């Protein structure tokens, strides 16, 4: 940290000592009010500006507000701002820029005293932090249990109607929790129309921002910075009405399973966002999906969507807050309700396609009913998941998309990828069917991911690739057709 100047001769006399005592008294009185008042008093004493800069939150306090950017930049690059006085304070950096007429010794005294008072405030906050964190966790649990009125009454925030949820996972969550707590400075009293709750549950960090229907992006920016610095993966869902907190909570977990080191925060509305669905004819697509999903309630559809997005029943159970056995039993019941084998990779891909279809336009059903009545034909039976209606995927636009996605794959890579997808991304059974070593198959899958420029760990990406392979298939993609040259090796064509 840099510090300008040395003790001025005026500070050594009685008048200078009295002046420093007065400054310390002013800073102490300001510190008893709030950190913002303390920073404002420090800026006044040096007749310049003062900023408390946090590496995650940026400018925590700034006087005047216009100095925030300068303070953050000075804290990040102190050598470029030799005129500023800096001190570490409560996990952040205090930056003071004194007026030219202020003695350097006085500026150093103000900086040192302010930093010490910030440390005292930080230690006091740390003593209360454990209790506050437990209270936050309890309030999150109440929201998930549906006790929305009790939470808003506790917060005194009946006007907060919506919630945005973040679920973060990583190696050192306790440290990440403390860093984000310090950066967010959460309070149970709503500020600027919002209130942030955060707590650790089941090995992850949950952040719930309550607001009035739209957030200002502040928490998203902090979560993004924290994820980069602490190497976390995060999913985000919302804004949704407070009553739908459980839905936002599970959607955030499903989104987190699609996060990668290159994209550490994934919104739920981006999970399953498809380049394929905009290419499908809207009316027949929506009618088919509505017919397929007719036996399912919205709760059933949400469970299936979370399962398909996370890629496994244990992950879906963790996202939904249920046991793995419960999820397995419910999916078996839904398979019977749909009359389909949900363990089939093609059925799963079609089901995901149906779940993210647009709602049918008003009048579609009546138009089709009128057409059937004029023709005298009987209404068709319910659509099936095993096959898609004619004209849905067999269009020129879809073929062009599919060729652009999986075209150019060498035969052995295409066969291996198709086999691996049929086995739901399980390497061991796919390698056994291909009669190759698991290491060989893993290498081929790495080549496939590089060629496709897609994240094969994402279940929704795998479903889309499966559909693209189906749309471009000219043969059976049979493991028996894998090019070989004796034993378990293959021959490059």
KAKADA-V189289 format. One record per residue. N is the residue number from 0. RES is the residue in three letters. PHI is phi in whole degrees, -180 to 180 (none if undefined). OMEGA is omega in radians with two decimals (NA if undefined). Layout:
N | RES | PHI | OMEGA
N | RES | PHI | OMEGA
//
This chain:
0 | UNK | none | -3.11
1 | UNK | -97 | 3.10
2 | UNK | -146 | -3.05
3 | UNK | -90 | 2.95
4 | UNK | 73 | 3.07
5 | UNK | -125 | -3.09
6 | UNK | -64 | -3.12
7 | UNK | -78 | -3.09
8 | UNK | -66 | -3.13
9 | UNK | -71 | -3.10
10 | UNK | -82 | -3.08
11 | UNK | -92 | -3.11
12 | UNK | -86 | 3.12
13 | UNK | -59 | -3.12
14 | UNK | -65 | 3.12
15 | UNK | -66 | 3.13
16 | UNK | -64 | 3.12
17 | UNK | -65 | 3.12
18 | UNK | -63 | 3.13
19 | UNK | -70 | 3.09
20 | UNK | -65 | 3.10
21 | UNK | -62 | 3.13
22 | UNK | -64 | 3.14
23 | UNK | -64 | 3.12
24 | UNK | -63 | 3.13
25 | UNK | -63 | 3.14
26 | UNK | -67 | 3.14
27 | UNK | -65 | 3.12
28 | UNK | -64 | 3.12
29 | UNK | -67 | -3.12
30 | UNK | -66 | 3.12
31 | UNK | -72 | -3.13
32 | UNK | -91 | -3.14
33 | UNK | -172 | 3.07
34 | UNK | -65 | 3.13
35 | UNK | -63 | 3.11
36 | UNK | -65 | 3.13
37 | UNK | -64 | 3.13
38 | UNK | -66 | 3.12
39 | UNK | -64 | 3.12
40 | UNK | -66 | 3.10
41 | UNK | -62 | 3.11
42 | UNK | -63 | 3.13
43 | UNK | -66 | -3.09
44 | UNK | -69 | 3.13
45 | UNK | -99 | 3.10
46 | UNK | 55 | 3.14
47 | UNK | -145 | 3.11
48 | UNK | -129 | -3.13
49 | UNK | -141 | -3.12
50 | UNK | -139 | 2.95
51 | UNK | -102 | -3.03
52 | UNK | -106 | 3.09
53 | UNK | -108 | -3.11
54 | UNK | -64 | 3.12
55 | UNK | -98 | -3.02
56 | UNK | -82 | -3.04
57 | UNK | 82 | 3.14
58 | UNK | -81 | 3.10
59 | UNK | -75 | 3.04
60 | UNK | -131 | 3.13
61 | UNK | -150 | 3.04
62 | UNK | -134 | -0.10
63 | UNK | -76 | -3.10
64 | UNK | -62 | -3.10
65 | UNK | -67 | -3.12
66 | UNK | -87 | -3.05
67 | UNK | -58 | -3.10
68 | UNK | -64 | 3.12
69 | UNK | -64 | 3.14
70 | UNK | -66 | 3.13
71 | UNK | -64 | 3.14
72 | UNK | -65 | 3.13
73 | UNK | -66 | 3.12
74 | UNK | -68 | -3.14
75 | UNK | -78 | -3.11
76 | UNK | -135 | -3.03
77 | UNK | -63 | -3.11
78 | UNK | -68 | 3.12
79 | UNK | -83 | -3.12
80 | UNK | -132 | -3.10
81 | UNK | -67 | -3.14
82 | UNK | -79 | -3.11
83 | UNK | -93 | 3.04
84 | UNK | -101 | -3.06
85 | UNK | -127 | 3.08
86 | UNK | -144 | 2.98
87 | UNK | -69 | -3.08
88 | UNK | -154 | 3.01
89 | UNK | 53 | 3.11
90 | UNK | 80 | 3.13
91 | UNK | -127 | -3.13
92 | UNK | -129 | 3.05
93 | UNK | -90 | -3.13
94 | UNK | -121 | 3.09
95 | UNK | -119 | 3.01
96 | UNK | -121 | -3.07
97 | UNK | -85 | 3.05
98 | UNK | -68 | -3.12
99 | UNK | -59 | -3.10
100 | UNK | -82 | -3.11
101 | UNK | -85 | 3.13
102 | UNK | -59 | 3.13
103 | UNK | -58 | 3.13
104 | UNK | -63 | 3.12
105 | UNK | -68 | 3.11
106 | UNK | -62 | 3.11
107 | UNK | -64 | 3.13
108 | UNK | -64 | 3.13
109 | UNK | -63 | -3.13
110 | UNK | -64 | -3.12
111 | UNK | -65 | -3.14
112 | UNK | -66 | 3.14
113 | UNK | -63 | 3.13
114 | UNK | -63 | 3.13
115 | UNK | -63 | 3.12
116 | UNK | -67 | 3.07
117 | UNK | -65 | 3.09
118 | UNK | -64 | 3.12
119 | UNK | -63 | 3.10
120 | UNK | -62 | 3.13
121 | UNK | -66 | 3.11
122 | UNK | -66 | 3.10
123 | UNK | -65 | 3.12
124 | UNK | -65 | 3.13
125 | UNK | -66 | 3.11
126 | UNK | -65 | -3.12
127 | UNK | -91 | -2.98
128 | UNK | -63 | -3.10
129 | UNK | -59 | 3.13
130 | UNK | -66 | 3.13
131 | UNK | -65 | 3.12
132 | UNK | -63 | 3.11
133 | UNK | -64 | 3.12
134 | UNK | -66 | 3.11
135 | UNK | -62 | 3.14
136 | UNK | -62 | 3.12
137 | UNK | -63 | 3.14
138 | UNK | -66 | 3.09
139 | UNK | -64 | 3.10
140 | UNK | -61 | 3.12
141 | UNK | -65 | 3.09
142 | UNK | -62 | -3.13
143 | UNK | -67 | 3.11
144 | UNK | -83 | 3.09
145 | UNK | 92 | -3.12
146 | UNK | -89 | -3.07
147 | UNK | -65 | -3.09
148 | UNK | -63 | -3.14
149 | UNK | -64 | -3.13
150 | UNK | -69 | -3.13
151 | UNK | -64 | 3.08
152 | UNK | -68 | 3.09
153 | UNK | -64 | -3.13
154 | UNK | -80 | -3.05
155 | UNK | 65 | -2.99
156 | UNK | -133 | -3.12
157 | UNK | -68 | -3.11
158 | UNK | -87 | 3.08
159 | UNK | -83 | -2.96
160 | UNK | -112 | -3.03
161 | UNK | -129 | -3.12
162 | UNK | -141 | 2.98
163 | UNK | -119 | -3.01
164 | UNK | -114 | 3.02
165 | UNK | -122 | 3.04
166 | UNK | -125 | -3.04
167 | UNK | -117 | 3.07
168 | UNK | -134 | 3.14
169 | UNK | 179 | -3.04
170 | UNK | -77 | -3.02
171 | UNK | -114 | -3.11
172 | UNK | -68 | 3.10
173 | UNK | -57 | 3.11
174 | UNK | -65 | 3.13
175 | UNK | -61 | 3.12
176 | UNK | -62 | -3.13
177 | UNK | -66 | -3.14
178 | UNK | -63 | -3.13
179 | UNK | -69 | 3.10
180 | UNK | -60 | -3.14
181 | UNK | -66 | -3.11
182 | UNK | -74 | -3.10
183 | UNK | -79 | -3.04
184 | UNK | 54 | -3.05
185 | UNK | -66 | 3.11
186 | UNK | -139 | 3.09
187 | UNK | -79 | 3.03
188 | UNK | -95 | -3.10
189 | UNK | -60 | 3.08
190 | UNK | -123 | 3.09
191 | UNK | 51 | 3.08
192 | UNK | 78 | -3.14
193 | UNK | -147 | 3.10
194 | UNK | -148 | -3.06
195 | UNK | -111 | 3.04
196 | UNK | -113 | 3.08
197 | UNK | -147 | 3.14
198 | UNK | -167 | 3.12
199 | UNK | -95 | 3.12
200 | UNK | -137 | 3.01
201 | UNK | 53 | 3.04
202 | UNK | 77 | 3.09
203 | UNK | -145 | 3.13
204 | UNK | -104 | -3.12
205 | UNK | -109 | 3.09
206 | UNK | -122 | 3.13
207 | UNK | -122 | 3.10
208 | UNK | -102 | 3.11
209 | UNK | -92 | -3.08
210 | UNK | -152 | -3.02
211 | UNK | -106 | 3.08
212 | UNK | 116 | 3.11
213 | UNK | -155 | -3.14
214 | UNK | -99 | -3.08
215 | UNK | -90 | 3.11
216 | UNK | 84 | -3.09
217 | UNK | -64 | -3.12
218 | UNK | -67 | 3.11
219 | UNK | -61 | 3.12
220 | UNK | -64 | -3.14
221 | UNK | -66 | 3.12
222 | UNK | -64 | 3.13
223 | UNK | -64 | 3.13
224 | UNK | -65 | 3.14
225 | UNK | -63 | -3.12
226 | UNK | -62 | 3.13
227 | UNK | -69 | -3.06
228 | UNK | -75 | -3.08
229 | UNK | -101 | 3.10
230 | UNK | 58 | 3.12
231 | UNK | -104 | 2.98
232 | UNK | -117 | -3.01
233 | UNK | -138 | 2.98
234 | UNK | -118 | -3.07
235 | UNK | -129 | 3.10
236 | UNK | -142 | 3.11
237 | UNK | 124 | 0.02
238 | UNK | -71 | 3.05
239 | UNK | -132 | 3.06
240 | UNK | -57 | -3.10
241 | UNK | -55 | -3.13
242 | UNK | -65 | -3.13
243 | UNK | -100 | 3.09
244 | UNK | -54 | 3.11
245 | UNK | -60 | 3.10
246 | UNK | -66 | 3.11
247 | UNK | -62 | -3.12
248 | UNK | -64 | -3.13
249 | UNK | -72 | 3.11
250 | UNK | -65 | 3.11
251 | UNK | -65 | 3.10
252 | UNK | -67 | 3.10
253 | UNK | -63 | 3.12
254 | UNK | -67 | -3.12
255 | UNK | -63 | 3.14
256 | UNK | -68 | 3.07
257 | UNK | -97 | -3.13
258 | UNK | -75 | 3.12
259 | UNK | -136 | 3.08
260 | UNK | -58 | 3.09
261 | UNK | -85 | 3.13
262 | UNK | -144 | -2.93
263 | UNK | -82 | 3.11
264 | UNK | -121 | -3.08
265 | UNK | -117 | 3.06
266 | UNK | -72 | -3.12
267 | UNK | -64 | -3.12
268 | UNK | -74 | 3.05
269 | UNK | -92 | 3.13
270 | UNK | -77 | -3.10
271 | UNK | 82 | 3.04
272 | UNK | -62 | -2.91
273 | UNK | -115 | 2.97
274 | UNK | -82 | -3.12
275 | UNK | -85 | -3.01
276 | UNK | -58 | 3.10
277 | UNK | -67 | -3.12
278 | UNK | -86 | -3.07
279 | UNK | -83 | 3.08
280 | UNK | -63 | -2.90
281 | UNK | -62 | -3.01
282 | UNK | -64 | 3.13
283 | UNK | -66 | 3.10
284 | UNK | -62 | -3.11
285 | UNK | -65 | -3.14
286 | UNK | -66 | 3.12
287 | UNK | -63 | -3.12
288 | UNK | -63 | 3.14
289 | UNK | -63 | 3.13
290 | UNK | -69 | -3.13
291 | UNK | -64 | -3.01
292 | UNK | -89 | -3.07
293 | UNK | -57 | 3.14
294 | UNK | -73 | -3.00
295 | UNK | -102 | 3.00
296 | UNK | -83 | 3.08
297 | UNK | -57 | 3.10
298 | UNK | -66 | 3.09
299 | UNK | -61 | -3.11
300 | UNK | -63 | -3.14
301 | UNK | -66 | 3.11
302 | UNK | -61 | 3.14
303 | UNK | -65 | -3.13
304 | UNK | -65 | 3.11
305 | UNK | -63 | 3.12
306 | UNK | -61 | -3.12
307 | UNK | -69 | -3.13
308 | UNK | -75 | -3.13
309 | UNK | -80 | 3.05
310 | UNK | 93 | 3.13
311 | UNK | -157 | -3.14
312 | UNK | -69 | 3.09
313 | UNK | -60 | 3.12
314 | UNK | -67 | 3.09
315 | UNK | -63 | 3.11
316 | UNK | -62 | 3.11
317 | UNK | -64 | -3.14
318 | UNK | -69 | -3.08
319 | UNK | -89 | -3.10
320 | UNK | 74 | 3.13
321 | UNK | -117 | 3.04
322 | UNK | -80 | 3.14
323 | UNK | -62 | 3.11
324 | UNK | -63 | 3.11
325 | UNK | -63 | 3.14
326 | UNK | -64 | 3.12
327 | UNK | -60 | -3.13
328 | UNK | -64 | -3.13
329 | UNK | -68 | 3.13
330 | UNK | -67 | 3.05
331 | UNK | -62 | 3.12
332 | UNK | -64 | -3.14
333 | UNK | -69 | 3.08
334 | UNK | -63 | 3.09
335 | UNK | -66 | -3.14
336 | UNK | -65 | 3.13
337 | UNK | -84 | -3.10
338 | UNK | 65 | -3.08
339 | UNK | -140 | 3.08
340 | UNK | -89 | -3.08
341 | UNK | -75 | 3.03
342 | UNK | -88 | 3.12
343 | UNK | -84 | -3.06
344 | UNK | -63 | -3.14
345 | UNK | -67 | 3.11
346 | UNK | -62 | 3.12
347 | UNK | -64 | 3.14
348 | UNK | -64 | 3.11
349 | UNK | -66 | 3.14
350 | UNK | -66 | 3.09
351 | UNK | -63 | 3.09
352 | UNK | -62 | 3.14
353 | UNK | -69 | -3.07
354 | UNK | -69 | 3.14
355 | UNK | -106 | 3.09
356 | UNK | -78 | 3.06
357 | UNK | -71 | 3.09
358 | UNK | -68 | 3.14
359 | UNK | -63 | -3.13
360 | UNK | -68 | 3.11
361 | UNK | -58 | 3.11
362 | UNK | 96 | -3.13
363 | UNK | -62 | -3.10
364 | UNK | -65 | -3.11
365 | UNK | -66 | 3.12
366 | UNK | -62 | -3.13
367 | UNK | -68 | 3.10
368 | UNK | -65 | 3.12
369 | UNK | -64 | 3.12
370 | UNK | -63 | -3.14
371 | UNK | -66 | -3.12
372 | UNK | -68 | 3.12
373 | UNK | -68 | -3.12
374 | UNK | -81 | 3.12
375 | UNK | 80 | -3.13
376 | UNK | -86 | 3.12
377 | UNK | -82 | -3.14
378 | UNK | -63 | -3.14
379 | UNK | -68 | 3.09
380 | UNK | -76 | -3.13
381 | UNK | -63 | 3.14
382 | UNK | -66 | -3.11
383 | UNK | -112 | 3.12
384 | UNK | -83 | -3.07
385 | UNK | -66 | -3.12
386 | UNK | -140 | 3.13
387 | UNK | -101 | 3.12
388 | UNK | -66 | 3.11
389 | UNK | -61 | 3.10
390 | UNK | 86 | -3.13
391 | UNK | -94 | 3.13
392 | UNK | -102 | -3.09
393 | UNK | -96 | 3.08
394 | UNK | -111 | -3.12
395 | UNK | -65 | -3.13
396 | UNK | -64 | -3.13
397 | UNK | -69 | 3.12
398 | UNK | -63 | 3.10
399 | UNK | -62 | 3.10
400 | UNK | -62 | -3.08
401 | UNK | -65 | 3.12
402 | UNK | -65 | 3.11
403 | UNK | -64 | -3.11
404 | UNK | -84 | -3.01
405 | UNK | -113 | 3.11
406 | UNK | -65 | 3.13
407 | UNK | 90 | 3.06
408 | UNK | -67 | 3.08
409 | UNK | -65 | -3.03
410 | UNK | -54 | -3.09
411 | UNK | -68 | 3.10
412 | UNK | -71 | 3.13
413 | UNK | -64 | 3.14
414 | UNK | -64 | -3.14
415 | UNK | -64 | -3.13
416 | UNK | -65 | 3.13
417 | UNK | -63 | 3.12
418 | UNK | -66 | 3.13
419 | UNK | -62 | 3.12
420 | UNK | -68 | 3.11
421 | UNK | -64 | 3.12
422 | UNK | -93 | 3.06
423 | UNK | 57 | 3.04
424 | UNK | 64 | 3.05
425 | UNK | -98 | -3.00
426 | UNK | -73 | -3.03
427 | UNK | -61 | 3.14
428 | UNK | -66 | 3.10
429 | UNK | -66 | 3.11
430 | UNK | -63 | 3.12
431 | UNK | -65 | 3.13
432 | UNK | -69 | 3.13
433 | UNK | -80 | -3.09
434 | UNK | 61 | 3.03
435 | UNK | -131 | 3.11
436 | UNK | -74 | -3.14
437 | UNK | -61 | 3.11
438 | UNK | -65 | 3.10
439 | UNK | -62 | 3.14
440 | UNK | -63 | 3.12
441 | UNK | -61 | 3.09
442 | UNK | -64 | 3.11
443 | UNK | -64 | 3.14
444 | UNK | -65 | 3.06
445 | UNK | -62 | 3.09
446 | UNK | -63 | 3.10
447 | UNK | -62 | -3.14
448 | UNK | -62 | 3.12
449 | UNK | -68 | -3.13
450 | UNK | -68 | -3.10
451 | UNK | -80 | -3.06
452 | UNK | 56 | 3.13
453 | UNK | -132 | 3.10
454 | UNK | -89 | -3.09
455 | UNK | -71 | 3.06
456 | UNK | -76 | -3.13
457 | UNK | -87 | -3.09
458 | UNK | -62 | -3.14
459 | UNK | -70 | 3.06
460 | UNK | -65 | 3.13
461 | UNK | -63 | 3.13
462 | UNK | -63 | -3.14
463 | UNK | -68 | 3.10
464 | UNK | -64 | 3.10
465 | UNK | -59 | 3.11
466 | UNK | -66 | 3.12
467 | UNK | -66 | 3.09
468 | UNK | -64 | 3.11
469 | UNK | -66 | -3.10
470 | UNK | -69 | -3.09
471 | UNK | -107 | -3.05
472 | UNK | -73 | 3.04
473 | UNK | -110 | 3.09
474 | UNK | -135 | -3.08
475 | UNK | -80 | -3.02
476 | UNK | 50 | -3.04
477 | UNK | -84 | 3.06
478 | UNK | -55 | 3.12
479 | UNK | -67 | 3.13
480 | UNK | -89 | 3.14
481 | UNK | -62 | -3.13
482 | UNK | -59 | -3.08
483 | UNK | -135 | 3.05
484 | UNK | -142 | 3.13
485 | UNK | 80 | 3.09
486 | UNK | 57 | -3.10
487 | UNK | -110 | 3.14
488 | UNK | -90 | 3.12
489 | UNK | -121 | -3.14
490 | UNK | -109 | 3.11
491 | UNK | -73 | -3.13
492 | UNK | -86 | NA
//
